[in-house]
């Protein structure tokens, strides 16, 4: 009997991942490429984004990088068009671009509020609006990266918590609206994960890195997460193993919310 051909989780899929230059977005884009998806790396950081895509290409991935400011509708449309041009389809959209400003509402400037809401929440609307007709044609999947702080708030992070809560409810609303078209929409709510953004929080609140990270690790599994562990969840939600899952917020946080 002939051996069954090895099939990767995302073979024959085409994906667009925002925030692909660093942190969780980079881990997801690299993992998608490794799992067989033709993957467009989208990020405003041209140098780091191109380097991440080049790394995936060296590992045999079919990839492209496109500089994308996800707060701009024209850039979001361009990223979708480039995905279609490069790969001929769009099956998976991952909205991972994000920023954080650690401040209360009385400390927060209007400019920083607008930045956080534009990058974290408005971008999901813009990317999904541009991608939805193509995802519907493919009966595809959207994976939004929210946060544990989109389900339960934390200190001195008013804009971030508001933006991620918006992502959670927008995910559920789109799952209802676009389920009849065969589009699945889910989100991941990570806990503290070892990324440059997490480490920037220590500086924002004036706390030593070691002390900040030790506090972040105070959860049942006694550690912070790895970007690759969030990528594992993204592969699951984007792939056929989750074909009857939509409208969910998957918490990946080492038990922190528990």
Secondary structure, DSSP 8 states (H G I E B T S, - for coil): --------TTTT-EEEEESTTSHHHHHHHHHHHHTT-EEEEEES-HHHHHHHHHHHHHTT--EEEEE--TTSHHHHHHHHHHHHHHHS---EEEE---------TTT--HHHHHHHHIIIIIHHHHHHHHHHHHHHHHT-EEEEE--GGGTS--TT-HHHHHHHHHHHHHHHHHHHHHGGGT-EEEEEEE-SBSSHHHHHHHHHTT--HHHHHHHHT-STTSS-B-HHHHHHHHHHHHSGGGTT--S-EEEESTTS--
